[in-house]
Amino acid sequence: MSKFSVNIFYIISSILTLVLAAYSWTVFLPSFADTSAYPTLRTVMGIIVIVLLVAAGIQIYLAIKKEEEPS
């Protein structure tokens, strides 16, 4: 029977990555709401948030690994 192990450093890293994505979309982006740069910045921040979400998903995948039993 195989057991799972969790790497706490990947979990912490993924949580911080998600916090960065949420901060950039909810705090940083609205500060440019009344400027002419807002549409361009919204597009760029959308791409950055998508990349951060993919990175957080990869970190969560790497955090949980199956331990093999010695034969």
N, C-alpha and C positions, 0 to 999 in steps of 0.2 A: 504494500500500500504506500502511495507517495504522499508526502506532506508538502505543504506550502510554506514558504517563508516570505516575510515582508521586509523590504529594505526601507527603513524609516527616512533615510535621506532623500530617496526618490519621492516619497509621499510629501515631505516638507517642500521639496522643490516644485512639485506639481501644484500644491496649494498656493505657493507664492506666485507661480506663473498664472494661475487663475485669478488671483487678487490683482496682479498687474493688468491683465486683460480687462477685468471689471473696472478698475480705476481709470484706465485710458478711455474706455467707452463712456463712463458715467460722470467723470470729473474733468478730465483733460479736454475731451472733445466739446462739451457744452461751453467751455470758456471762449470758444471761437464762434459762437452761434451768430453773432451780428456782424461778422466780417466777411469780406469777399473771398477769403481763403477757405471758408467752411466746406463747400462742396468737395473741393480737392482733398482737404484734410480728412473729411468723412470717408472718402474712398480709400485713402491710404490707411487710416485707422481700421477700417473694415478688413483690409488685407492683413494688417499686423495682428489683429485680434484672431482671425482665422488661423494664422500661423502659430500664435501662442496657444490656441486651443488644441491644435494638432500636437504641439510639443508637450502639453500637459497630458494628453492621451498616451503618448509614447512613454512618458515618465511613469504613468500609472501602470502601463503594461510591463515596464521594466522592474517596477517595484515588487511585483508579485511573481515569484518564480517557483517552479516545482523542484523540490529536492529529490534527487534520485537515491534510492537505497542501494548500498553496495551489494554486489552479488556474492 
